[in-house]
Amino acid sequence: MSYHWPADTVFHELTLEVEDRTCWQCAQALTICCHRQRRFFTCDGPVQLLSKLRHCSNSACPGHPTTVSPEAETALVMPYWVLAWDVFCWLGHRRFARHWSVPQIRDELADRFAIPLSVDAIERYISRYQRMVAARHQDPDALAAAYRRTKGLILAIDGIQPEKGHETLYVVREVGRKRVWFAEALLSSSAAEVQRLLGRARDWVERLGRPVRCWLSDKQDAFVTGIAAEFPGVPHRYCANHFLRDLAKPVLETDSHAKVQMRKKVRGLRDIERDVLAEQAAAVTDAGAATTATGSDVVLDYCSVVRGILNDDQGGPLQPPGERMALALGEVRQSLQRSLDAQKGGPRRRG
C-alpha cells in the first residue's frame, strides 16, 4: 500500500542518471526510455527522486527490452520502501541496540524527523531489519572471518516454547563467540526432527573446519541421541543453568510453601485501605484534617509497599523469592515498629 503524502510536504528534489551508458551485450549506447519518480523519507527530510531509466538503442539487441536503473538508487533506498537507508538503520539500532519499544520509536520518528508512520509500518521495517541481520550472521564469508582465530567450538541447543500448545523454537548457538547460528520452529519435537537440526549444525561445523569441543543442552532424550549420532565422540555437557535449576527444585518448593504461609499471615490490606479511604472522604476541612490526611497517606503507602512485596515472584535458585519476601516484610515490620515507638515516646518537652 502506497504512502499518503500530505499536500504541504516540502521535498528535496534529486535526479539520478545511469553511470554505465553502454550496453554490455552489443556495446551500443543506452538511451533514455522513461522516468521513474518516487518519494521517501531521509534523516534530513523528505526526498523526491527522479530516476532516468535507459535501455539499449539497438532494437535488435537481446538487451533492448531490459530497462536499466541508476546504480545509486538502491544505495539510497530499496524498491517500494518509504524509508531511506539512514532512517532504516536508525530504526533498527534503536530497537535492538537500545531496546526501544515500537511506540517509543514511533514518537521519536515523529518528533525528531517529522516522519509519521503507523505501528504496523514500523513493525514491518523491524522485521526486514531482523531478516537482514540474520542473513548477515549466516553469511559464509562473515562466519569464516568471525571464527578465523577460534581453535574450537562450544555449541548449545535449547527449545523455547512461548505458550503451551504453540510451536517450540529450537535455537543453536555457539557459546565462545556468542553467536546464534540459526533457529527453527518445529511442530514436532521428535528425535528425527531434532537430529535434522543437529545435522544442519554439523554442516556449519564442516564449512568452518573447526573441531567441536563440547555440546551443551538440558539433555533431553532427543538431544542426547541426536548429538551422539551427528557428533560421535564429542562430549555432551549438562547446561549449568538447567543443572542448577533442577538441583534447586527442593529448595524452591520449600520456598514456595513459605510464601504461601507468609501471604496467609499478611491479610486484610484491602480492608485497611477501604477504611482509610472512607475516613478521608468523611474528613471535614478543619485544622486537624491536614494531619489526618497525612497519616492516612502514610498508611496507604505502607499498604502499597506490602502488596508489591507479596506480588513479587522474581528471582531464581540463588535468590529465592520467598526469602526475598521475608526480608522485605521484616524491613516493613521494623519500620512500623519504629513509628510506634516514636508515638509512644511522644514529643519531647523543653526544659
DRENGUTOR-200814 format. One record per atom (N, C-alpha, C): residue in one letter; x, y, z. Coordinates in steps of 0.05 Angstrom, whole numbers, padded with zeros to 5 digits, always signed. Layout:
<sites>
aXYZ;...
</sites>
This chain:
<sites>
m+00017-00024+00000;m+00000+00000+00000;m+00018+00025+00000;s+00013+00043-00019;s+00029+00067-00022;s+00025+00086+00002;y+00045+00102+00007;y+00044+00121+00029;y+00030+00147+00020;h+00012+00157+00037;h-00003+00181+00030;h+00013+00205+00041;w+00023+00222+00022;w+00038+00245+00030;w+00020+00269+00033;p+00023+00284+00055;p+00007+00309+00058;p+00013+00328+00035;a-00008+00344+00029;a-00005+00363+00006;a+00016+00384+00011;d+00022+00391+00036;d+00041+00413+00042;d+00069+00402+00047;t+00075+00377+00040;t+00102+00366+00045;t+00122+00380+00026;v+00144+00388+00038;v+00165+00401+00023;v+00187+00380+00017;f+00193+00376-00009;f+00212+00355-00016;f+00238+00367-00026;h+00260+00353-00021;h+00285+00359-00033;h+00287+00342-00059;e+00290+00355-00081;e+00290+00341-00107;e+00318+00331-00114;l+00318+00306-00124;l+00343+00293-00131;l+00340+00278-00157;t+00359+00280-00175;t+00358+00266-00201;t+00382+00248-00203;l+00377+00223-00212;l+00398+00204-00216;l+00399+00194-00245;e+00424+00190-00254;e+00429+00180-00281;e+00443+00153-00280;v+00439+00138-00301;v+00454+00113-00303;v+00484+00119-00309;e+00502+00107-00294;e+00530+00114-00298;e+00542+00100-00322;d+00538+00074-00325;d+00548+00060-00348;d+00528+00060-00370;r+00532+00076-00391;r+00513+00081-00412;r+00519+00065-00438;t+00533+00043-00435;t+00539+00026-00457;t+00527-00002-00452;c+00513-00012-00472;c+00501-00039-00469;c+00523-00060-00467;w+00521-00077-00447;w+00542-00097-00443;w+00540-00120-00463;q+00518-00121-00478;q+00515-00144-00497;q+00524-00136-00526;c+00516-00112-00534;c+00523-00104-00562;c+00541-00079-00563;a+00547-00068-00540;a+00565-00044-00538;a+00553-00019-00551;q+00526-00019-00556;q+00513+00005-00566;q+00506+00023-00542;a+00500+00048-00549;a+00493+00067-00528;a+00466+00062-00515;l+00463+00067-00490;l+00438+00065-00476;l+00424+00092-00478;t+00399+00093-00486;t+00384+00117-00488;t+00362+00118-00467;i+00354+00142-00460;i+00332+00146-00440;i+00306+00137-00452;c+00292+00119-00438;c+00267+00109-00448;c+00243+00119-00431;c+00248+00125-00406;c+00226+00134-00388;c+00238+00145-00362;h+00221+00156-00346;h+00229+00166-00320;h+00213+00153-00297;r+00225+00151-00275;r+00211+00140-00251;r+00214+00159-00228;q+00192+00166-00217;q+00191+00184-00194;q+00183+00169-00169;r+00195+00175-00147;r+00188+00163-00121;r+00195+00182-00099;r+00182+00179-00076;r+00186+00196-00053;r+00192+00178-00029;f+00210+00188-00012;f+00217+00173+00012;f+00229+00192+00033;f+00230+00182+00057;f+00240+00198+00080;f+00270+00192+00084;t+00285+00213+00090;t+00312+00211+00100;t+00314+00225+00126;c+00337+00222+00140;c+00341+00236+00165;c+00342+00266+00161;d+00347+00275+00136;d+00349+00304+00131;d+00323+00315+00119;g+00303+00298+00117;g+00277+00307+00106;g+00268+00291+00082;p+00243+00296+00073;p+00232+00281+00050;p+00247+00287+00024;v+00249+00267+00007;v+00263+00269-00018;v+00245+00260-00040;q+00245+00275-00062;q+00231+00267-00087;q+00252+00260-00107;l+00253+00235-00114;l+00274+00225-00131;l+00264+00221-00160;l+00280+00230-00179;l+00274+00226-00207;l+00297+00209-00218;s+00290+00184-00227;s+00309+00166-00238;s+00305+00165-00268;k+00326+00170-00284;k+00325+00168-00313;k+00332+00140-00321;l+00313+00125-00332;l+00317+00098-00340;l+00325+00096-00369;r+00342+00077-00375;r+00353+00074-00402;r+00350+00045-00411;h+00352+00042-00438;h+00353+00015-00450;h+00371+00017-00475;c+00377-00006-00486;c+00395-00006-00509;c+00381+00006-00533;s+00396+00023-00547;s+00385+00037-00571;s+00382+00018-00595;n+00395-00005-00594;n+00393-00024-00615;n+00369-00042-00611;s+00348-00039-00628;s+00324-00054-00624;s+00328-00084-00629;a+00349-00091-00643;a+00355-00120-00648;a+00371-00133-00626;c+00380-00117-00607;c+00396-00128-00585;c+00379-00143-00566;p+00388-00166-00556;p+00372-00181-00536;p+00367-00165-00510;g+00384-00145-00505;g+00381-00129-00481;g+00363-00105-00485;h+00352-00101-00509;h+00335-00078-00514;h+00310-00077-00496;p+00296-00099-00491;p+00272-00098-00474;p+00279-00092-00444;t+00304-00096-00437;t+00311-00093-00409;t+00316-00063-00402;t+00303-00054-00380;t+00307-00026-00371;t+00329-00026-00350;v+00347-00007-00353;v+00369-00004-00334;v+00364+00020-00316;s+00365+00016-00290;s+00361+00037-00270;s+00387+00048-00260;p+00387+00073-00250;p+00412+00084-00238;p+00423+00066-00216;e+00449+00062-00216;e+00461+00044-00196;e+00459+00056-00168;a+00459+00082-00166;a+00459+00095-00139;a+00432+00094-00126;e+00411+00086-00140;e+00384+00088-00128;e+00381+00069-00104;t+00390+00044-00107;t+00387+00025-00085;t+00407+00031-00062;a+00426+00048-00067;a+00444+00057-00045;a+00430+00077-00028;l+00409+00089-00038;l+00393+00109-00022;l+00369+00096-00009;v+00355+00080-00024;v+00330+00068-00014;v+00324+00043-00030;m+00312+00023-00017;m+00305-00001-00031;m+00278+00002-00045;p+00273-00014-00066;p+00247-00012-00080;p+00223-00015-00062;y+00204+00002-00066;y+00178+00002-00052;y+00180+00011-00022;w+00204+00020-00014;w+00207+00029+00014;w+00200+00059+00015;v+00190+00067+00038;v+00185+00096+00042;v+00206+00108+00061;l+00224+00091+00071;l+00246+00099+00088;l+00272+00095+00074;a+00289+00115+00074;a+00316+00111+00063;a+00333+00095+00083;w+00357+00087+00073;w+00374+00070+00089;w+00382+00083+00116;d+00386+00109+00116;d+00395+00122+00141;d+00373+00120+00162;v+00348+00124+00155;v+00326+00122+00174;v+00322+00093+00182;f+00325+00075+00163;f+00321+00046+00168;f+00342+00036+00188;c+00367+00044+00185;c+00388+00036+00204;c+00384+00049+00231;w+00375+00074+00231;w+00369+00087+00257;w+00347+00072+00272;l+00326+00064+00257;l+00304+00049+00270;l+00314+00023+00281;g+00329+00008+00266;g+00339-00018+00275;g+00357-00016+00299;h+00374+00005+00299;h+00392+00009+00322;h+00377+00015+00347;r+00357+00032+00345;r+00341+00039+00369;r+00326+00015+00380;r+00316-00002+00362;r+00301-00025+00371;r+00318-00047+00384;f+00341-00053+00372;f+00356-00077+00381;f+00380-00070+00398;a+00392-00047+00394;a+00415-00039+00410;a+00407-00024+00435;r+00386-00008+00433;r+00376+00008+00456;r+00350-00003+00467;h+00339-00023+00455;h+00315-00037+00464;h+00291-00018+00467;w+00288+00000+00448;w+00265+00018+00448;w+00240+00002+00440;s+00217+00010+00450;s+00192-00002+00442;s+00183+00011+00416;v+00164-00003+00403;v+00153+00008+00378;v+00139+00035+00382;p+00122+00038+00402;p+00111+00065+00406;p+00132+00087+00412;q+00153+00079+00426;q+00174+00099+00431;q+00188+00107+00405;i+00193+00087+00388;i+00206+00093+00362;i+00187+00110+00345;r+00161+00104+00346;r+00142+00119+00330;r+00142+00149+00339;d+00141+00153+00365;d+00141+00181+00375;d+00166+00196+00368;e+00189+00182+00370;e+00215+00195+00364;e+00217+00202+00334;l+00207+00183+00317;l+00207+00189+00288;l+00191+00214+00282;a+00168+00216+00295;a+00151+00239+00290;a+00163+00265+00301;d+00174+00264+00326;d+00184+00288+00338;d+00211+00297+00327;r+00229+00278+00321;r+00256+00286+00312;r+00258+00290+00282;f+00245+00272+00267;f+00248+00273+00238;f+00222+00281+00223;a+00201+00285+00238;a+00175+00292+00226;a+00166+00270+00206;i+00170+00245+00215;i+00162+00222+00199;i+00139+00208+00212;p+00115+00212+00203;p+00092+00198+00215;p+00087+00171+00203;l+00092+00150+00219;l+00088+00122+00210;l+00070+00108+00229;s+00054+00089+00219;s+00037+00073+00236;s+00054+00052+00250;v+00042+00040+00271;v+00055+00018+00285;v+00060-00005+00267;d+00041-00012+00250;d+00044-00034+00232;d+00068-00030+00213;a+00070-00006+00203;a+00092+00000+00184;a+00119-00003+00198;i+00121+00007+00222;i+00147+00005+00237;i+00153-00024+00242;e+00133-00040+00250;e+00138-00068+00255;e+00147-00083+00229;r+00137-00075+00206;r+00146-00087+00181;r+00175-00081+00176;y+00183-00056+00181;y+00211-00049+00176;y+00230-00063+00197;i+00220-00066+00221;i+00236-00081+00241;i+00239-00110+00233;s+00218-00122+00222;s+00220-00149+00212;s+00241-00151+00189;r+00241-00132+00171;r+00261-00132+00150;r+00289-00129+00161;y+00292-00112+00181;y+00318-00109+00194;y+00328-00135+00206;q+00310-00149+00219;q+00317-00175+00232;q+00326-00195+00211;r+00312-00196+00188;r+00320-00215+00167;r+00347-00208+00156;m+00353-00183+00153;m+00379-00175+00143;m+00402-00183+00163;v+00397-00178+00188;v+00417-00185+00209;v+00421-00215+00209;a+00399-00230+00208;a+00401-00259+00208;a+00417-00269+00184;a+00411-00257+00160;a+00426-00265+00136;a+00456-00258+00139;r+00461-00236+00151;r+00489-00227+00155;r+00504-00247+00173;h+00491-00256+00194;h+00503-00275+00213;h+00509-00302+00199;q+00492-00309+00180;q+00495-00335+00167;q+00511-00334+00141;d+00521-00311+00134;d+00538-00308+00110;d+00563-00325+00114;p+00570-00343+00095;p+00593-00360+00098;p+00619-00345+00102;d+00623-00324+00086;d+00649-00309+00089;d+00650-00294+00115;a+00628-00282+00124;a+00628-00268+00150;a+00632-00288+00173;l+00620-00312+00170;l+00623-00332+00191;l+00652-00342+00192;a+00664-00346+00169;a+00692-00355+00169;a+00710-00334+00181;a+00705-00309+00175;a+00722-00288+00187;a+00718-00286+00217;a+00694-00291+00227;a+00689-00289+00256;a+00703-00312+00271;y+00707-00334+00258;y+00719-00358+00272;y+00748-00364+00262;r+00760-00344+00248;r+00787-00349+00237;r+00807-00356+00259;r+00805-00342+00282;r+00824-00347+00303;r+00814-00365+00325;t+00792-00378+00321;t+00780-00396+00340;t+00791-00424+00337;k+00800-00436+00358;k+00812-00463+00356;k+00792-00485+00360;g+00769-00479+00374;g+00749-00499+00379;g+00722-00486+00383;l+00701-00502+00379;l+00674-00492+00382;l+00660-00504+00406;i+00643-00488+00419;i+00626-00498+00440;i+00597-00492+00432;l+00582-00512+00426;l+00555-00509+00415;l+00534-00515+00436;a+00512-00502+00433;a+00489-00506+00452;a+00463-00507+00436;i+00445-00523+00446;i+00418-00524+00434;i+00397-00524+00456;d+00376-00510+00451;d+00354-00508+00471;d+00328-00503+00457;g+00306-00512+00468;g+00280-00507+00458;g+00264-00487+00475;i+00252-00468+00462;i+00237-00447+00476;i+00208-00448+00466;q+00189-00452+00485;q+00161-00453+00478;q+00147-00430+00490;p+00138-00410+00474;p+00125-00386+00485;p+00101-00393+00502;e+00083-00410+00493;e+00059-00418+00507;e+00053-00447+00502;k+00040-00460+00520;k+00033-00488+00517;k+00016-00492+00492;g+00023-00511+00476;g+00008-00516+00451;g+00019-00502+00427;h+00037-00484+00430;h+00049-00469+00408;h+00075-00484+00399;e+00084-00476+00375;e+00109-00487+00364;e+00132-00481+00383;t+00150-00500+00385;t+00175-00497+00401;t+00197-00486+00382;l+00209-00464+00391;l+00231-00453+00375;l+00258-00465+00385;y+00272-00479+00368;y+00297-00491+00375;y+00320-00472+00365;v+00338-00466+00383;v+00359-00447+00377;v+00386-00461+00380;v+00403-00458+00360;v+00430-00469+00362;v+00449-00446+00363;r+00466-00446+00384;r+00484-00424+00389;r+00513-00434+00391;e+00532-00416+00386;e+00560-00421+00391;e+00568-00404+00414;v+00576-00416+00436;v+00579-00402+00461;v+00604-00385+00461;g+00626-00395+00449;g+00651-00380+00450;g+00650-00352+00438;r+00638-00350+00414;r+00635-00324+00401;r+00608-00311+00406;k+00591-00324+00422;k+00565-00313+00429;k+00548-00307+00405;r+00547-00326+00386;r+00532-00322+00362;r+00509-00342+00360;v+00486-00333+00352;v+00464-00351+00345;v+00468-00360+00317;w+00472-00386+00313;w+00476-00396+00286;w+00450-00397+00270;f+00430-00409+00281;f+00404-00410+00268;f+00383-00418+00288;a+00358-00414+00281;a+00335-00421+00297;a+00313-00431+00279;e+00297-00450+00288;e+00275-00460+00272;e+00253-00470+00291;a+00228-00463+00284;a+00205-00471+00300;a+00196-00498+00289;l+00192-00517+00307;l+00184-00544+00300;l+00157-00551+00312;l+00139-00563+00296;l+00114-00572+00307;l+00117-00597+00323;s+00137-00613+00315;s+00143-00638+00329;s+00170-00637+00342;s+00172-00647+00366;s+00198-00648+00380;s+00210-00676+00379;s+00203-00690+00358;s+00212-00718+00356;s+00243-00719+00352;a+00254-00742+00358;a+00283-00745+00355;a+00292-00741+00326;a+00275-00749+00307;a+00283-00746+00279;a+00285-00716+00271;e+00265-00700+00280;e+00265-00671+00274;e+00289-00657+00287;v+00294-00664+00312;v+00317-00651+00326;v+00343-00659+00313;q+00345-00685+00305;q+00370-00694+00292;q+00375-00679+00266;r+00353-00672+00252;r+00356-00657+00227;r+00369-00630+00232;l+00361-00617+00254;l+00374-00591+00261;l+00403-00596+00269;l+00409-00617+00283;l+00436-00622+00290;l+00453-00629+00266;g+00441-00642+00246;g+00455-00646+00221;g+00462-00620+00207;r+00444-00601+00209;r+00449-00575+00197;r+00472-00562+00212;a+00474-00564+00238;a+00496-00554+00253;a+00522-00568+00245;r+00521-00594+00240;r+00545-00608+00231;r+00555-00597+00205;d+00537-00589+00187;d+00545-00577+00161;d+00560-00551+00166;w+00550-00535+00184;w+00563-00510+00191;w+00591-00515+00201;v+00594-00535+00219;v+00620-00541+00230;v+00639-00550+00209;e+00630-00566+00190;e+00647-00576+00168;e+00656-00553+00151;r+00639-00533+00146;r+00647-00510+00130;r+00668-00493+00144;l+00665-00491+00170;l+00685-00475+00185;l+00711-00490+00189;g+00710-00517+00189;g+00735-00532+00193;g+00747-00530+00221;r+00730-00526+00241;r+00739-00524+00268;r+00727-00547+00285;p+00743-00558+00303;p+00733-00581+00319;p+00713-00571+00340;v+00693-00588+00347;v+00674-00582+00367;v+00684-00593+00394;r+00689-00575+00413;r+00699-00583+00439;r+00678-00597+00456;c+00653-00586+00455;c+00632-00599+00470;c+00605-00587+00462;w+00584-00601+00469;w+00556-00592+00466;w+00545-00587+00493;l+00527-00567+00495;l+00512-00560+00520;l+00482-00562+00514;s+00467-00574+00532;s+00438-00575+00530;s+00427-00583+00556;d+00400-00585+00557;d+00387-00595+00582;d+00384-00625+00582;k+00397-00638+00562;k+00399-00667+00560;k+00371-00680+00557;q+00354-00668+00541;q+00330-00683+00533;q+00338-00707+00517;d+00321-00727+00517;d+00328-00752+00503;d+00334-00747+00473;a+00319-00729+00460;a+00324-00724+00432;a+00351-00711+00428;f+00359-00694+00446;f+00385-00681+00444;f+00408-00702+00448;v+00404-00719+00468;v+00425-00739+00474;v+00430-00757+00451;t+00408-00768+00440;t+00411-00787+00417;t+00420-00773+00392;g+00410-00749+00387;g+00417-00734+00363;g+00446-00726+00362;i+00456-00715+00385;i+00484-00706+00386;i+00503-00730+00384;a+00495-00752+00397;a+00512-00776+00395;a+00513-00787+00366;a+00492-00784+00351;a+00492-00793+00323;a+00507-00775+00304;e+00503-00749+00308;e+00515-00730+00289;e+00543-00721+00297;f+00550-00723+00323;f+00576-00714+00333;f+00587-00736+00351;p+00593-00759+00339;p+00604-00781+00356;p+00630-00774+00369;g+00632-00781+00394;g+00657-00776+00409;g+00659-00748+00421;v+00641-00730+00414;v+00642-00702+00425;v+00628-00702+00452;p+00641-00691+00473;p+00629-00690+00500;p+00602-00675+00499;h+00583-00684+00514;h+00557-00672+00516;h+00552-00664+00546;r+00554-00639+00552;r+00552-00629+00579;r+00524-00620+00586;y+00518-00622+00612;y+00492-00612+00622;y+00494-00582+00625;c+00475-00567+00615;c+00475-00538+00617;c+00475-00530+00647;a+00493-00512+00654;a+00495-00504+00683;a+00470-00492+00693;n+00456-00477+00677;n+00431-00464+00686;n+00410-00485+00691;h+00407-00505+00673;h+00387-00526+00677;h+00395-00544+00701;f+00421-00549+00704;f+00430-00565+00726;f+00424-00552+00753;l+00430-00526+00754;l+00425-00511+00779;l+00395-00510+00785;r+00379-00506+00764;r+00350-00505+00768;r+00339-00531+00778;d+00348-00553+00767;d+00339-00579+00776;d+00349-00585+00804;l+00374-00577+00810;l+00385-00582+00836;l+00370-00566+00857;a+00360-00543+00850;a+00347-00525+00869;a+00317-00530+00871;k+00306-00550+00857;k+00277-00555+00858;k+00267-00559+00887;p+00280-00576+00903;p+00270-00579+00931;p+00271-00553+00947;v+00292-00536+00942;v+00293-00511+00956;v+00271-00492+00947;l+00266-00491+00921;l+00245-00474+00910;l+00217-00483+00919;e+00213-00510+00921;e+00187-00519+00931;e+00183-00511+00960;t+00204-00513+00977;t+00202-00504+01004;t+00197-00474+01006;d+00212-00460+00988;d+00209-00431+00987;d+00180-00423+00979;s+00169-00437+00960;s+00141-00432+00952;s+00122-00436+00974;h+00126-00457+00990;h+00108-00463+01013;h+00111-00440+01033;a+00135-00430+01038;a+00139-00408+01057;a+00124-00383+01047;k+00124-00378+01021;k+00110-00355+01010;k+00080-00357+01016;v+00069-00381+01013;v+00040-00385+01018;v+00034-00379+01047;q+00051-00388+01065;q+00047-00383+01094;q+00049-00354+01101;m+00067-00340+01089;m+00070-00311+01094;m+00046-00296+01084;r+00036-00303+01060;r+00012-00290+01049;r-00012-00295+01067;k-00014-00318+01080;k-00036-00323+01098;k-00036-00305+01122;k-00012-00299+01131;k-00010-00282+01155;k-00014-00252+01149;v-00005-00244+01125;v-00007-00216+01117;v-00033-00213+01101;r-00055-00208+01115;r-00081-00206+01101;r-00095-00180+01110;g-00116-00174+01097;g-00132-00151+01105;g-00123-00125+01094;l-00105-00124+01074;l-00095-00099+01063;l-00118-00083+01050;r-00135-00097+01036;r-00157-00083+01023;r-00177-00071+01043;d-00182-00085+01065;d-00200-00075+01086;d-00188-00049+01098;i-00162-00050+01103;i-00149-00026+01115;i-00151-00003+01096;e-00145-00008+01070;e-00146+00014+01050;e-00175+00025+01048;r-00194+00007+01049;r-00222+00016+01047;r-00230+00034+01070;d-00221+00026+01094;d-00228+00042+01118;d-00214+00069+01117;v-00189+00069+01108;v-00174+00095+01107;v-00187+00113+01086;l-00194+00103+01063;l-00206+00119+01043;l-00233+00130+01052;a-00248+00114+01068;a-00274+00123+01078;a-00270+00146+01098;e-00249+00143+01115;e-00243+00165+01134;e-00235+00191+01120;q-00219+00188+01098;q-00212+00212+01083;q-00236+00225+01071;a-00254+00209+01061;a-00278+00221+01048;a-00296+00235+01068;a-00296+00225+01093;a-00313+00236+01113;a-00300+00258+01129;a-00274+00262+01124;a-00260+00282+01140;a-00270+00311+01133;v-00272+00327+01153;v-00281+00355+01149;v-00256+00372+01146;t-00260+00394+01133;t-00237+00413+01128;t-00234+00431+01152;d-00221+00420+01172;d-00214+00436+01196;d-00184+00435+01201;a-00176+00444+01223;a-00147+00445+01229;a-00135+00417+01230;g-00150+00397+01240;g-00138+00370+01242;g-00141+00354+01217;a-00155+00365+01197;a-00159+00349+01173;a-00133+00344+01158;a-00115+00364+01157;a-00090+00360+01143;a-00073+00339+01156;t-00072+00339+01183;t-00057+00318+01197;t-00068+00291+01192;t-00095+00288+01193;t-00108+00262+01188;t-00101+00253+01160;a-00103+00271+01140;a-00097+00263+01113;a-00069+00254+01109;t-00050+00268+01123;t-00022+00260+01121;t-00018+00232+01132;g-00029+00226+01155;g-00027+00200+01167;g-00040+00178+01150;s-00063+00185+01138;s-00076+00166+01121;s-00059+00159+01096;d-00046+00180+01086;d-00029+00175+01062;d-00006+00156+01069;v+00005+00159+01093;v+00026+00141+01102;v+00016+00112+01103;v-00008+00108+01114;v-00019+00081+01116;v-00023+00069+01089;l-00033+00085+01070;l-00037+00075+01043;l-00011+00068+01029;d+00010+00084+01035;d+00036+00078+01024;d+00047+00052+01034;y+00043+00047+01060;y+00051+00021+01072;y+00036-00002+01058;c+00010+00001+01054;c-00005-00020+01042;c+00005-00025+01013;s+00011-00004+00999;s+00021-00007+00972;s+00048-00022+00971;v+00065-00016+00990;v+00091-00029+00992;v+00088-00058+00998;v+00071-00065+01017;v+00067-00093+01025;v+00054-00108+01002;r+00036-00096+00987;r+00024-00110+00965;r+00045-00116+00943;g+00062-00097+00938;g+00084-00102+00919;g+00102-00124+00927;i+00108-00126+00953;i+00125-00148+00963;i+00111-00175+00960;l+00086-00177+00966;l+00071-00202+00963;l+00068-00211+00934;n+00068-00193+00916;n+00065-00200+00888;n+00091-00203+00873;d+00113-00200+00887;d+00140-00203+00874;d+00148-00232+00873;d+00147-00244+00849;d+00155-00272+00845;d+00182-00274+00830;q+00196-00252+00827;q+00221-00253+00812;q+00243-00266+00829;g+00264-00275+00815;g+00286-00288+00829;g+00290-00316+00819;g+00313-00327+00823;g+00319-00354+00814;g+00329-00371+00837;p+00343-00393+00830;p+00352-00411+00851;p+00371-00399+00871;l+00386-00379+00862;l+00405-00366+00881;l+00393-00344+00897;q+00369-00334+00888;q+00355-00314+00902;q+00325-00321+00904;p+00318-00341+00921;p+00291-00350+00922;p+00272-00327+00929;p+00249-00325+00915;p+00231-00302+00920;p+00219-00302+00948;g+00215-00326+00960;g+00205-00328+00987;g+00224-00316+01007;e+00249-00321+01003;e+00270-00309+01022;e+00270-00279+01019;r+00269-00270+00994;r+00268-00241+00990;r+00243-00228+01002;m+00221-00242+00999;m+00196-00233+01011;m+00198-00230+01041;a+00210-00251+01054;a+00213-00250+01084;a+00230-00226+01092;l+00252-00222+01078;l+00270-00199+01085;l+00256-00172+01082;a+00241-00170+01060;a+00227-00144+01055;a+00205-00140+01075;l+00189-00160+01082;l+00169-00157+01102;l+00181-00151+01130;g+00204-00162+01135;g+00218-00156+01160;g+00225-00127+01162;e+00234-00115+01139;e+00241-00087+01139;e+00216-00070+01143;v+00194-00078+01131;v+00169-00063+01136;v+00161-00064+01165;r+00163-00087+01177;r+00156-00091+01205;r+00174-00073+01223;q+00199-00072+01217;q+00217-00055+01233;q+00210-00026+01230;s+00203-00018+01206;s+00195+00010+01201;s+00169+00017+01217;l+00150-00001+01217;l+00125+00003+01232;l+00131+00005+01262;q+00150-00013+01271;q+00156-00012+01300;q+00170+00014+01308;r+00187+00024+01291;r+00200+00050+01297;r+00179+00072+01299;s+00159+00071+01281;s+00138+00091+01282;s+00122+00089+01308;l+00115+00064+01316;l+00100+00061+01341;l+00116+00070+01365;d+00142+00064+01366;d+00159+00072+01388;d+00161+00102+01390;a+00162+00116+01366;a+00163+00145+01366;a+00137+00157+01377;q+00114+00145+01371;q+00088+00155+01381;q+00086+00150+01411;k+00096+00128+01421;k+00094+00123+01450;k+00111+00142+01465;g+00134+00149+01455;g+00151+00168+01469;g+00139+00196+01469;g+00125+00203+01449;g+00112+00229+01447;g+00133+00251+01443;p+00124+00275+01438;p+00143+00297+01434;p+00158+00304+01459;r+00183+00311+01456;r+00200+00318+01479;r+00192+00345+01490;r+00191+00347+01517;r+00185+00373+01529;r+00211+00390+01532;r+00208+00415+01528;r+00231+00433+01531;r+00234+00440+01561;g+00258+00436+01572;g+00263+00441+01600;g+00265+00470+01606;
</sites>
